């Protein structure tokens, strides 16, 4: 991401630190994004990000906002390491005699990075979405049950309360592997590629060029605040640009549906149904949430790189002092 060369162990540490801080800070916003994207017209549980978070806290408690966070914390390090290492690899091999990369070659390097990262991103998103959206589906069922009870006041006795059965990422993984094999964890792979490849094509060149604007000398790196702001701007811009693909990916990867919600057979079927039943604005659902999530994640990663936290930790190890 930055111009300086960083070893793979350092990338792992940087990715882990940035991911840990980022997930802790912005994961509730990501949860709201998933729930807003999944709800369909006529079955709206939430009107906005703040409404979603307030209702989540009331019904599921404070930690309900962090459902699925463990999956992200576990897999964010290899995901970011692959993304960063792949981008560096492709940039190195696309450069000629160390000359400055053209915009087209920067975009090709980003394309390669986005393609490689889906190895980890797809199963991570697949599991995270199931855990994040479970609360919305349970809340919808409770609401439907309450409405049914009110409309049938003449019925004897009270209706059975709807009890949510909470599942873990491990249980979902085992069930998918048992029923569908490894392909079960890679449902929505095409949609993930459709989102992550364009994201990287936009992000990496945009960040590199914005960051260069803050460099007074080509041989001196930009101040940390320039790298931070460049990461935020490039990340949020790329996130909003590919949000329609993210909506499609989220819908396709959701295994459970709410009451009367559509199912989809593929990318084209999902796109067609969303357009016809919800209108073109539905493809922008959760866009501002996604921008709020991505911006600090990439900004934090730039600060971690600038401060050299990973290199400092590696230098503390005896094998690196020898």
C-alpha positions in Angstrom: 0.0 0.0 0.0 2.8 2.3 0.7 5.8 2.7 -1.5 8.3 1.1 0.8 9.0 -2.6 0.7 7.6 -4.5 3.7 8.2 -8.2 4.4 5.4 -10.7 4.5 5.6 -11.2 8.3 5.3 -7.4 8.7 2.3 -7.5 6.4 0.7 -10.1 8.6 1.2 -8.1 11.7 0.0 -4.8 10.0 -3.1 -6.6 8.7 -3.8 -8.1 12.1 -3.4 -4.8 14.0 -5.4 -2.7 11.5 -8.1 -5.4 11.4 -8.3 -5.7 15.2 -8.6 -2.0 15.7 -10.9 -1.6 12.7 -13.3 -4.4 13.6 -13.6 -3.2 17.2 -14.4 0.3 16.1 -16.6 0.0 13.1 -18.1 -3.6 13.2 -21.5 -2.4 14.5 -21.7 -0.2 11.4 -20.9 -3.2 9.2 -23.7 -5.2 10.9 -26.1 -2.3 10.2 -25.0 -2.4 6.6 -25.7 -6.1 6.2 -29.2 -5.8 7.7 -30.1 -2.8 5.7 -29.0 -4.4 2.5 -30.9 -7.7 3.2 -34.2 -6.2 4.1 -36.6 -6.0 1.2 -39.6 -3.7 0.4 -42.6 -4.6 2.5 -40.4 -6.3 5.2 -38.5 -3.3 6.4 -37.4 -3.6 10.0 -35.0 -0.6 10.0 -35.3 2.8 8.5 -31.6 3.9 8.9 -28.3 2.9 10.4 -29.0 4.5 13.7 -32.5 3.0 13.9 -30.9 -0.4 13.2 -28.3 -0.1 15.9 -30.8 1.2 18.5 -33.2 -1.7 17.8 -30.3 -4.2 17.9 -29.2 -3.0 21.3 -32.8 -3.1 22.7 -33.5 -6.6 21.4 -30.0 -8.3 21.5 -28.0 -6.2 23.9 -24.8 -4.3 23.4 -22.8 -7.3 22.2 -25.5 -8.1 19.7 -23.9 -5.4 17.5 -20.7 -7.6 17.4 -22.4 -10.8 16.1 -20.0 -12.3 13.5 -17.0 -10.2 14.7 -15.0 -13.3 15.7 -15.0 -14.5 12.1 -13.6 -11.2 11.0 -11.0 -11.1 13.7 -9.9 -14.6 12.8 -9.6 -14.2 9.0 -8.9 -10.5 8.5 -5.1 -11.0 9.0 -4.7 -13.5 6.1 -7.1 -11.6 4.0 -5.2 -8.3 4.2 -1.8 -10.1 4.0 -2.9 -11.7 0.7 -4.3 -8.5 -0.6 -1.2 -6.4 0.2 1.3 -9.0 -0.8 -0.5 -9.7 -4.1 -0.6 -6.0 -4.9 3.1 -5.6 -4.3 3.9 -8.7 -6.3 1.9 -7.5 -9.3 3.3 -4.0 -9.1 6.8 -5.4 -9.0 6.4 -7.6 -12.0 4.5 -4.9 -14.0 7.1 -2.3 -13.5 9.8 -1.9 -16.1 13.4 -1.4 -14.8 12.0 0.3 -11.7 10.2 3.0 -13.6 7.0 4.6 -12.4 3.9 2.5 -13.1 1.3 3.8 -15.5 -2.3 4.2 -14.3 -3.3 1.2 -16.4 -0.6 -1.0 -14.8 -1.6 0.2 -11.3 -5.1 -0.9 -12.1 -3.9 -4.3 -13.3 -2.0 -4.8 -10.1 -5.1 -3.9 -8.1 -7.1 -6.3 -10.2 -4.7 -9.1 -9.4 -4.8 -8.3 -5.7 -8.6 -8.3 -5.7 -8.7 -11.6 -7.5 -6.3 -13.3 -5.0 -8.0 -12.1 -1.8 -11.3 -13.8 -2.5 -9.7 -17.0 -1.4 -10.2 -15.8 2.2 -12.8 -13.1 1.7 -15.6 -15.3 0.3 -15.9 -17.8 3.3 -15.3 -14.9 5.8 -18.1 -12.9 4.3 -20.3 -15.9 4.0 -20.1 -16.8 7.6 -20.2 -13.2 8.9 -23.4 -12.5 7.0 -25.3 -15.4 8.5 -24.4 -14.3 12.0 -25.1 -10.6 11.4 -28.5 -11.1 9.7 -29.8 -13.8 12.2 -31.0 -11.1 14.6 -33.0 -9.3 11.9 -34.8 -12.5 10.8 -35.6 -13.4 14.4 -36.9 -9.9 15.1 -39.1 -10.0 12.0 -40.5 -13.4 13.0 -41.3 -12.0 16.5 -43.1 -9.0 15.0 -45.1 -11.2 12.6 -46.1 -13.5 15.5 -47.2 -10.5 17.6 -49.3 -9.1 14.7 -50.8 -12.5 14.2 -51.7 -12.8 17.8 -53.4 -9.4 17.8 -55.4 -10.1 14.7 -56.7 -13.4 16.2 -57.8 -12.2 19.6 -60.7 -14.6 19.6 -58.3 -17.6 19.5 -57.9 -19.5 22.8 -54.6 -19.2 24.7 -51.5 -17.2 23.8 -49.4 -17.8 20.8 -46.1 -19.7 21.2 -43.3 -17.2 21.6 -40.6 -17.1 18.9 -37.3 -18.1 20.3 -34.1 -17.5 18.3 -31.8 -20.4 18.1 -28.3 -18.9 18.0 -25.7 -20.7 15.9 -22.0 -20.2 15.8 -19.6 -19.9 12.8 -18.3 -23.4 13.6 -21.7 -24.9 13.4 -22.5 -23.2 10.1 -19.2 -24.3 8.7 -19.7 -27.9 9.7 -23.2 -27.9 8.2 -22.1 -26.4 4.9 -19.2 -28.8 4.6 -21.4 -31.7 5.4 -24.2 -30.8 3.0 -22.3 -29.1 0.2 -18.7 -29.6 0.7 -16.1 -26.8 0.3 -18.2 -25.2 -2.4 -20.8 -24.3 0.3 -18.3 -21.9 1.9 -17.7 -20.3 -1.5 -21.3 -19.5 -2.3 -21.4 -16.0 -3.9 -17.8 -16.3 -5.2 -18.7 -14.7 -8.5 -20.4 -11.8 -6.8 -17.4 -11.4 -4.4 -15.1 -11.2 -7.4 -17.4 -8.7 -9.0 -17.1 -6.5 -5.9 -13.5 -7.0 -4.8 -11.7 -6.8 -8.2 -13.2 -3.4 -9.1 -12.7 -2.2 -5.5 -8.9 -2.9 -5.7 -8.8 -1.5 -9.2 -10.1 1.8 -7.8 -8.5 1.8 -4.4 -4.8 1.1 -5.0 -4.2 3.6 -7.8 -6.3 6.2 -6.1 -4.5 5.9 -2.8 -1.0 5.8 -4.5 -1.7 9.0 -6.4 -3.4 10.8 -3.5 -0.5 9.9 -1.2 2.0 11.3 -3.8 0.3 14.7 -3.6 1.6 14.9 0.0 5.2 14.0 -0.8 7.4 17.1 -1.0 10.2 14.9 -2.4 9.7 11.6 -4.4 12.3 9.9 -2.2 10.7 11.0 1.1 7.4 9.4 2.2 4.4 11.5 2.8 3.4 12.6 6.4 1.3 10.0 8.3 -1.8 12.2 8.2 -1.6 12.4 4.4 -1.4 8.6 4.2 -4.3 8.3 6.7 -6.5 10.7 4.7 -5.5 9.2 1.4 -6.5 5.7 2.7 -9.8 7.1 4.0 -10.7 8.9 0.8 -9.6 6.1 -1.5 -11.3 3.4 0.6 -14.6 5.2 0.9 -14.7 6.2 -2.8 -14.0 2.6 -3.9 -16.5 1.3 -1.3 -19.4 3.5 -2.7 -18.4 2.8 -6.3 -18.9 -1.0 -5.9 -21.8 -0.9 -3.4 -24.3 -2.3 -6.0 -22.1 -5.4 -6.2 -21.9 -5.6 -2.4 -25.7 -5.6 -2.2 -25.9 -8.4 -4.7 -23.2 -10.4 -2.9 -24.9 -10.0 0.5 -28.3 -11.1 -0.9 -26.7 -14.2 -2.6 -24.7 -15.2 0.4 -27.7 -15.1 2.9 -28.8 -18.7 3.6 -31.9 -17.7 5.5 -34.7 -15.4 4.4 -37.2 -13.3 6.2 -40.9 -13.7 5.7 -42.0 -13.4 2.1 -38.5 -12.4 1.0 -37.1 -13.3 -2.5 -34.6 -16.0 -3.2 -32.1 -15.8 -6.0 -30.6 -18.3 -8.4 -27.6 -16.2 -9.4 -26.1 -12.7 -10.1 -28.4 -11.9 -13.0 -31.5 -13.2 -11.3 -30.7 -11.2 -8.2 -30.0 -8.0 -10.1 -33.2 -8.3 -12.1 -35.4 -8.9 -9.1 -33.9 -6.1 -7.1 -34.3 -3.7 -10.0 -37.9 -4.7 -10.7 -39.2 -5.0 -7.2 -37.2 -2.4 -5.3 -35.9 0.0 -7.9 -32.4 1.2 -8.8 -31.9 3.0 -5.4 -31.9 -0.4 -3.7 -28.4 -1.0 -5.1 -27.2 1.9 -2.9 -28.6 0.4 0.4 -26.0 0.6 3.1 -23.6 2.6 0.9 -22.9 5.3 3.6 -22.5 2.5 6.2 -19.9 0.8 3.9 -18.1 4.0 3.4 -17.9 4.6 7.2 -16.6 1.1 7.7 -14.0 1.0 4.9 -12.6 4.5 5.4 -11.1 4.1 8.9 -10.0 0.5 8.2 -7.7 1.6 5.4 -6.8 4.8 7.2 -5.7 2.8 10.2 -3.7 0.5 8.1 -1.7 3.4 6.7 -1.0 4.7 10.2 0.2 1.3 11.2 2.6 1.2 8.2 3.8 4.7 8.9 4.6 4.1 12.5 6.4 0.9 11.6 4.7 -1.0 14.4 5.2 -4.3 12.7 8.9 -3.7 12.0 9.4 -2.7 15.7 7.7 -5.9 16.9 9.7 -8.0 14.5 13.0 -6.4 15.7 12.1 -7.4 19.3 12.3 -11.0 18.3 15.7 -12.7 18.9 15.8 -14.3 15.4 15.5 -10.8 13.9 18.2 -9.3 16.0 20.8 -11.9 14.9 
